Structure formats: structure tokens, C-alpha cells
């Protein structure tokens, strides 16, 4: 195949492995496909890390709000309001400027066999700073989704659990959290898709693409600028995004089947996509 | 703005700020907030119109129309909106200039894509190079409005499609048994009732639209983000300012602006949804 050399050169270009120089002239279709695909690695990385961490923290914060801990839930309310009420794009800009102003300090963390220095300047790099902002953003949205689902859990379910004498921990693990996830899974699927789409904003909002290793849209717009022909790079990136969006939907549908496997057929709810966008 | 601003060296801090925040560049900055609101006001009805057309198209009897509407509504949602904001303006621009090139300069037979350039004859340029700056500005703004309307029209199409399906089928059947035509059915049964089912979805869409307005910056329009970057930096591409890097304060003020905008919208939309009985 003709494309093999290009694949060798550029398949991992976005994470710094392979040819240093980007193609400048006589750009082939193959180069566009491979480089934009290599940029997708960054999008997936942002999305997966932020989504996994955000999922756990969202459940945690939703439960805190559900239990109305006096000050803590107030603070979380304000945090959710700020992150849900403002555009992610502005959040990126604000966070980046704040990260730049942070004093440059390194913290030594003593692992058993080696010492790792954590530097605040890492926050100005996309791999940590952008993930941090995306994490805060998705946590706020998911927290709201889960909080809404918690409020709609039937009271008698919880009362029944109490009557059975379940400990608080078991009550949450066996009754409340599964019900919450089942009820909110459609909304959460949409949130995951939106988060994946939002990862394209990172390199357009202050975060520099170090050594020209950026995400898919960074390369797509690079090609559009270089060839002045938008009809090739943007459809390519669209193909990538549609396929991964479909993949996300598939994964979440499989999880939905797992959540609802004990329910009778007429109570199984399929995932409603884009029915009511909360973002 | 004020008379005492003539000599900045003798001013107290408060006076200095009163001068600083009312200088010409800042007035442009404040005007750009109006630009954001203008975009919202123009885009929302356009998106609703496109959404309605597409939603009716999905239910159409003509196969091609149905296919096109479905493809439009589904493909746009599967792709990040920012890609459309980068793609649509340049595409429309090139399409217009390409067709004008074919009409106005038929004598030039060279391809318009030469290597890494897009070359049309100067008569085909839109807006013309000789046109004043404000025409260029308006042209750019219109392209932006169009891209926003296309993206959010696809979102609205889905909301309307769901809302049309929520209209009780018995009412549609009643209409049919009265011998109403399809057009009558849409105009006097479905459309008037659809709105209250669509309101929650449309409210979310409005929020989504508000939160995507900073992307105007990527379209090369001098919007709030552009001015925040220009004014906040201690040194920009054009000017050097007598203050350190204040971008963080400018962006925080943008954050507050958007928080206010979404909060006010939320309050209004909540009141609206309380007024309109929503049966879901």
C-alpha cells in the first residue's frame, strides 16, 4: 500500500513519535487521513480521563447535595452554577490565565522507590490543564444530572431499604446509586457525547500545541489553512467524529442493557438520544 | 472621555481607572457585548425556522426530502459544532466567489485552486476589495449567523420532531376524519399545540446557543473574546498597554457576563414554562 510510509511517519505524530515536520506542500489525502486520525488520540485522551474522574466525583457531589450537608452542599451548588452557567470556551481562557499566573513551584512526592516532582507549570500544558478544566466542567453537568435523578427516586424504595435494615452503605450501593444511574443514563450518554465534542475546543483556547502536536481539529484546520480547501480535511474529521460518537452510543447502550437486565420487558427504557439536551 | 484624562500622570487610582475604562478601545469592547446579543436575537428565530422545516421534512412523503432532512438533523449532531463554525463560513464564501468567478470572468480558464491558493478574479471577490470596512464586517457577521443557524437548526429539528409526535394522535385522527388536508392538519392542529411540548427542549437549546457565542471569536469577528484578549494583554499585536497582563480579569468579567445572561434567561424561561401548562 502507498499509505504505509505515511502511516509510519505520522500515525503517532500527535504524541510526539515520528516525523517532526508536518507536510507543507503537496499534501496527499492519505497524509490528511493519518494526521487527523493521530490527533483523535488527544480527543480520546481528554474525553476518557475527564469522563472517568468526572463520573466518580459527580456521584459523590450529587449525594452530598442530596443529603443537604449544610455548607458543603452550598459550595457545590455555587460550583455547579458557575460551571453550568458559563461557556466552556471562556472557562478554558480563564483557567489558562489563572494557571499562567500561578507561582512556579514544584512539589516533591515521595513514592516508595522514587521521587516525583509535581510542578504547577504542568497546568499550563494541555495534557493536565485542559483535562482539569474538562473534568471540572463535566463533573458539574453530571452532578446536576445525577442530583435530578436522585430527587426522582421513589420515596418508598428508600423506605423499603430502611425497613429491611440495610446499612447506609449497602442502601446506597444496592438501591440508590443503581436506580439513579438507570434513571439518568440517557442524559448521561448525551453528556458523554457533548464532552467528547467539547474536547475539540482545547487547542483553540490558549492552550498551546507543543511542537505542533495537537488534536484532530488542530490538524484539520492546519490542512484547511495550508491547502485553502476546506472540503477535504473537515469531512475527514467529521467521519472520525461520527464514528466515535456512534461507538460511544454503542458502549453506553451495552451498559444500559446491563443496568436494566433484571427489569421486565415493558419497563426497559431504551436510551433517548438528544431528546432533551441539558448542556 | 473625561476632561481630566488629558494628563495621566497626575491622576489618582480611581480617576485613572475611570479614564482607562472609558477609553475608545473599551467602548468598542462594550459594543461587542451588544454584538453577542444581536447574534443571539437574529440566530434564534432563524434556527427555529430551519428546525421547523427540517422537522416537517422528516415527516414528508417525498423520499428525497425525508432523506435530506434526516441526514441534516443527524449528521450535524454527531459532529462538534466548532467544526461547522470553521467549515461553513469558508465553504459558503468559496462557493459564492467560485460561482461569481464563473459568471463574471469566463475568460479565465485556470482552476481556482492553484496549489495552496484560492484565486478568483478581483471582480468576483465578495465583498469587493474596494468596499468599505463595514461591508466586510457585516458580511462576516452574516456568515457567522448562518453557521450558527444551520447548527442549531439541526438541534431544533429534533426537538420539534419529538414535540410533533407528542401531540395526542387522537386529535390528529379527529382532524383527518373531518377531512382536513395535510396542510390544514399542520397549520391548525399540530403547529399550535407543538410549542408547549417543545418549550423545555427549546429552553435548553437557547442556553446551548448562549454558551456557544464565544466561538464567534474563531470566525474572525471582533467579539467579546477578541477584545478581552486584546485589552487584557500587556502587549498585543497592535498596541502596547501601560499595565501588566490583565487578561485573567477581562476573562473573569466575561464569565460574570455569561453567568448573568444564562441566569436571567433561566428565570424568564422558568416563568414562561409555568405559564404554559406543560403536560409532560
Interface residues (C-beta under 8 A of the other chain):
Chain A: X25 X81 X82 X84 X85 X86 X87 X88 X89 X90 X91 X93 X94 X97 X98 X100 X101 X197 X198 X200 X201 X204 X217 X220 X221 X224 X226 X227 X228 X229 X230 X231 X234 X237 X238 X241 X242 X245 X246 X274 X275 X276 X277 X278 X279
Chain B: X75 X77 X78 X79 X80 X81 X82 X83 X86 X87 X90 X91 X94 X113 X115 X116 X117 X118 X155 X158 X162 X200 X201 X204 X205 X207 X208 X210 X211 X212 X213 X214 X215 X217 X218 X225 X228 X232 X245 X247 X248 X251 X252 X254 X255 X258 X259 X262 X263
